Amino acid sequence: MSFKVRKDPLYLGKSAYRCIDRGMNHKMHVNIPSKLATGIIISSSFCLILAFLLSSTSVNQNKTYGDGLSEEQLPPFIVNDKRVVLYTKVIPSILTTQNTQDRFIEVRLVDYDTEETVRNVTYSIVLEKGNHQLIRDLFSSELGPLRIKVEPHSNYLKITNFTSHKDGIWHSQSGNITIQGPILLDPGLYHFSIGVIGLAGVNHTINNTSIQTVINDKNILKLDTWLSIADQINKHLVYNGTNYNVTVISYYDKLKNIKFLPNDRIFSWEIPFDWNISRIINQSIIVHQEIKIPRSFFNDGRFYGYNATVNNLSLGGRSVAVDPFSSKNYTTVHLLVNKQEILEFVKRHEIDTSDKVMLFRVSSTPRTISDSLKDLVTDSGGIYISLTWVPKKLEPNTPSTMYLTFLNAEDNSPLSADITYGIKITDERGNSVIERSGQTALFNQNGSQEIMFPRKGTYGIQIYVEGLSPLSTDSLDTNRNGIARGYLAVG
């Protein structure tokens, strides 16, 4: 696992989709028992939401929010006159019922100025789903980093692979701990809090147990960050007497009511969603949905475009990314609904906030591709990519230059970093035409690629954000990595 300190004081994370200190006054009282909650009924599937709780001294009372993350770096905070940074990560970022691999929760505290890992750290871990508490315990790592291996199964909860258990704390010299039990199996929203409770040399008492701690009820930074892990359903459909399998994936919350209206050729589904505007204002959100439609579904040789709505309101061009060529068998439609769109829907009173759902509809129509997509947004990380071409009209067997501008998706502001990226262009049969990685767009400059297309037609393009290098450090930040998808018209 690679950690790196980002020292750009203006860069606090994933722009629209990362945690930003809102400066809200908030007070919290810590009361952490030392045993796991039991008696929880869990079924099987795949959606995870994480919230990271950080408690420290010498900072103002604040509460911060975020949504749609698989790894996180908090802004520096002060502990005993030292600036430290907390890193958190969950592996893998996407889980399905078919994917039963182990999950890992990784946490590390780093000295902001020396970039050295802080040793002898005690963390609090709280995992909840709805009104059920799955984990609530204290873990200490002698080396500093904490790596919790989660082995999900339907039986009782059990903690193994630890060095000792004393003073209500599970201790590990290596920082490796294993938790077995009915954890992270059921689709839906999970609240997972990670807090720095103790550091070497500072004493505190929790539940009559003395631990080395940095807790101070009067000065607490509380962070709530949400991570979405996919819920996937394969739907069997019959259209014009032929059987098809359509896959719908939600990277936000549990799927329900998947339907197909054959007369209108409309796919629809729902996910739970809280439209409370006070909640939305205080956290960054991206709702990512995906539907994979067999290319043989419209087997008439024509190219089909896709339109999408949420709660009967049209989604803008950036919010609908069609990937027709990366798979030989399927066209994939990505829906990316960000915070600004959600707020606009609510503020214009176009949403019934009592519905508590997002209703998605995707329709398809034959379309002649005469222009290439110019505006793309990554599926994670909140990066907007603007494409321009010289010459403007793409012709086969003619050299063309593609210029790429990388911006923050929420407000189109510049990224304070150099960008490392890759591109892949495929033809209508899914064959790779161009595949490049490790390309660089320097800060305040466009990336550029020389491309020659072999023949007339429509091509798919994928742009991979591989990392950002903030201006004040040579370290590569991979927290905003993602893929932007579109298509190109040649000839």
Secondary structure as GFF3:
##gff-version 3
##sequence-region A 1 491
A	DSSP	three_ten_helix	15	17	.	.	.	ID=ss1
A	DSSP	beta_strand	20	21	.	.	.	ID=ss2
A	DSSP	beta_strand	62	67	.	.	.	ID=ss3
A	DSSP	beta_strand	71	73	.	.	.	ID=ss4
A	DSSP	beta_strand	77	79	.	.	.	ID=ss5
A	DSSP	beta_strand	82	91	.	.	.	ID=ss6
A	DSSP	beta_strand	103	111	.	.	.	ID=ss7
A	DSSP	beta_strand	121	129	.	.	.	ID=ss8
A	DSSP	beta_strand	132	141	.	.	.	ID=ss9
A	DSSP	beta_strand	146	152	.	.	.	ID=ss10
A	DSSP	beta_strand	158	160	.	.	.	ID=ss11
A	DSSP	beta_strand	164	166	.	.	.	ID=ss12
A	DSSP	beta_strand	169	172	.	.	.	ID=ss13
A	DSSP	beta_strand	176	181	.	.	.	ID=ss14
A	DSSP	beta_strand	190	199	.	.	.	ID=ss15
A	DSSP	beta_strand	203	206	.	.	.	ID=ss16
A	DSSP	beta_strand	209	212	.	.	.	ID=ss17
A	DSSP	beta_strand	221	226	.	.	.	ID=ss18
A	DSSP	beta_strand	231	239	.	.	.	ID=ss19
A	DSSP	beta_strand	242	250	.	.	.	ID=ss20
A	DSSP	beta_strand	256	261	.	.	.	ID=ss21
A	DSSP	beta_strand	266	272	.	.	.	ID=ss22
A	DSSP	alpha_helix	277	281	.	.	.	ID=ss23
A	DSSP	beta_strand	286	294	.	.	.	ID=ss24
A	DSSP	three_ten_helix	295	298	.	.	.	ID=ss25
A	DSSP	beta_strand	304	310	.	.	.	ID=ss26
A	DSSP	beta_strand	313	314	.	.	.	ID=ss27
A	DSSP	three_ten_helix	317	319	.	.	.	ID=ss28
A	DSSP	beta_strand	320	323	.	.	.	ID=ss29
A	DSSP	beta_strand	330	338	.	.	.	ID=ss30
A	DSSP	alpha_helix	339	347	.	.	.	ID=ss31
A	DSSP	beta_strand	357	366	.	.	.	ID=ss32
A	DSSP	beta_strand	375	377	.	.	.	ID=ss33
A	DSSP	beta_strand	383	390	.	.	.	ID=ss34
A	DSSP	beta_strand	400	408	.	.	.	ID=ss35
A	DSSP	beta_strand	417	426	.	.	.	ID=ss36
A	DSSP	beta_strand	432	441	.	.	.	ID=ss37
A	DSSP	beta_strand	447	451	.	.	.	ID=ss38
A	DSSP	beta_strand	457	470	.	.	.	ID=ss39
A	DSSP	beta_strand	482	490	.	.	.	ID=ss40
###
